[in-house]
Amino acid sequence: MISLHRFNGVEFYLNADLVKLVESIPDSCITLLNGEKYLVRESIPEIIQKIVDYKYMTTHGFHSVKPILE
Protein backbone atom coordinates (compact mmCIF):
# COMPACT_ATOMS: atom_id res chain seq x y z
CA MET A 1 0.00 0.00 0.00
CA ILE A 2 1.18 3.53 -0.73
CA SER A 3 0.18 6.67 1.13
CA LEU A 4 -1.43 9.44 -0.96
CA HIS A 5 -3.43 12.61 -0.31
CA ARG A 6 -6.72 13.80 -1.73
CA PHE A 7 -7.00 17.49 -2.62
CA ASN A 8 -8.82 18.19 0.65
CA GLY A 9 -5.69 16.96 2.49
CA VAL A 10 -7.12 13.61 3.64
CA GLU A 11 -4.54 10.84 3.56
CA PHE A 12 -5.52 7.45 2.16
CA TYR A 13 -3.74 4.24 1.21
CA LEU A 14 -3.87 2.69 -2.23
CA ASN A 15 -2.92 -0.82 -3.27
CA ALA A 16 -0.01 -0.17 -5.66
CA ASP A 17 -0.52 -3.58 -7.29
CA LEU A 18 -3.84 -2.37 -8.72
CA VAL A 19 -2.46 0.73 -10.50
CA LYS A 20 -3.02 0.58 -14.25
CA LEU A 21 -2.24 4.16 -15.30
CA VAL A 22 -0.94 7.43 -13.84
CA GLU A 23 -1.54 10.58 -15.85
CA SER A 24 -1.52 14.35 -15.53
CA ILE A 25 -4.81 15.91 -16.65
CA PRO A 26 -3.41 18.48 -15.37
CA ASP A 27 -3.80 17.11 -11.82
CA SER A 28 -2.36 13.68 -11.05
CA CYS A 29 -4.95 11.00 -11.80
CA ILE A 30 -4.46 7.33 -10.93
CA THR A 31 -6.55 4.74 -12.75
CA LEU A 32 -6.87 1.29 -11.21
CA LEU A 33 -7.31 -2.01 -13.03
CA ASN A 34 -11.04 -1.96 -12.17
CA GLY A 35 -11.47 1.49 -13.78
CA GLU A 36 -11.71 3.51 -10.54
CA LYS A 37 -9.95 6.87 -10.73
CA TYR A 38 -8.33 8.90 -7.96
CA LEU A 39 -7.18 12.53 -8.16
CA VAL A 40 -4.29 13.15 -5.78
CA ARG A 41 -2.01 16.00 -4.66
CA GLU A 42 1.23 14.13 -5.31
CA SER A 43 3.09 14.70 -8.58
CA ILE A 44 3.57 11.88 -11.07
CA PRO A 45 7.29 11.47 -10.17
CA GLU A 46 6.32 11.23 -6.47
CA ILE A 47 3.68 8.59 -7.22
CA ILE A 48 6.08 6.58 -9.35
CA GLN A 49 8.75 6.73 -6.62
CA LYS A 50 6.22 5.50 -4.04
CA ILE A 51 5.25 2.59 -6.30
CA VAL A 52 8.92 1.72 -6.98
CA ASP A 53 9.68 1.85 -3.24
CA TYR A 54 6.70 -0.38 -2.48
CA LYS A 55 7.61 -2.93 -5.16
CA TYR A 56 11.24 -2.96 -4.05
CA MET A 57 10.33 -3.49 -0.40
CA THR A 58 7.88 -6.30 -1.20
CA THR A 59 10.48 -8.18 -3.25
CA HIS A 60 13.63 -7.41 -1.21
CA GLY A 61 12.25 -7.06 2.30
CA PHE A 62 11.15 -4.03 4.26
CA HIS A 63 14.63 -3.41 5.71
CA SER A 64 16.42 -3.18 2.35
CA VAL A 65 17.97 -0.01 0.98
CA LYS A 66 15.55 1.53 -1.52
CA PRO A 67 16.62 2.76 -4.97
CA ILE A 68 16.07 6.44 -5.74
CA LEU A 69 14.76 7.46 -9.17
CA GLU A 70 16.24 10.58 -10.68
Summary of the structure (lengths in Angstrom):
residues: 70
radius of gyration: 12.2
end to end distance: 22.1
largest distance: 35.4
contacts: 162
relative contact order: 0.21
helix: 29%
strand: 33%
